[in-house]
């Protein structure tokens, strides 16, 4: 697997989220080892086929320096997205294992 690093625009908004997994086929597997290497909180979530957030109250929040073993999106996810906290004016950086498939 390759490691990917994405700088997220802060403060975050619905208009500046970043698609990190673009297909339903890849989204079903989630992403490995997401880590926040920036200075702002970030969120990882999922979109449905209509581009609407799926259960945003359960998005994965990563504070600066935090990581998780894996992120699995909710059922019905077509894309996995990431965004910076809406209240932060610094930098959020998401690093993760790029899905192959």
N, C-alpha and C positions, 0 to 999 in steps of 0.2 A: 504494500500500500504506500501511496505517496502522502506526504504531509502537506496540508494547505494552510496558508495564513491569509486572513481577510481583515482589512481595516474597515471598521464600521463608522459611518457618519454619525457624529454626535452634535447636538442632541438628536436622539432617534425619533422617527415618526413613521406613520404608515407608508408615506411616500418614499422613504429612503431605506426600507428593509432590503436585505440582500438575499437573493435565492442562492442557497449553497448546495442543494440537491434538486435538480430540475425535473426529474421524471418520477412517475408513480412506481415504476419498476425498481428504481434505485432507492426511493424514499422508504419503501417497506423494510429495508435493512437498517435504516438509521445511519448515524455517523459514530465513528469510533474516537474515543479519547478527546472529546471537546475540552478546550482549555482557554481561559481568558487571560491573555498575556498583556492586556492594556490596563488603563487606569480607571475606566468606567464600567459599571455593571452592564452586562449584555444579556439578551434573551434569545433562546432558540425555540422555534415553534413550527407549526405546520399549516399549510393551506389546502383547501379542498379543490375540487375540479372547477369551481366558480371563482377561485382566487380569494375565498373568504377564510379567515383564521378558524382553525378547529380548536375549540376549547382553550382560548388564550389564558384562562386562569391557571392552566396546568403547564404553561410554557416553562422551559428550563431556564432558570436564572443563574448566571455565573458571575460572582463578584470577582474583582481583580485578583488574579493568582489562583482562582479555583478551577478545578477540573472534575470530570466524571469519567467513569469507565466507558459508558456508551449512552447515546441518546436514541431512543426509539420513539418515533412519532405516533400519534393516535391513529386508530383505524380510519381509513378513508383519505389519508394524506396523499397528495399528488406532488407537493413540493415541500422541502424543508427550508425555512428561512431564518435569518438572524438579524437582530437590530440592537442598537445602543439604547440605553436608558434615556427616557425623555427629559430627565432633569440634569443630565451631565453634559458639560461643555469641554470635556477632555478628549480622550481617545480610548476606544474599545477595539481590541484585536482578538479575533477568534482563530484559534489553530485547531485543526481536526484532521483525522485520517480520511483521505478522499476515497469515497466508495468506487469500486471498480466493477463494471458490469454492463 
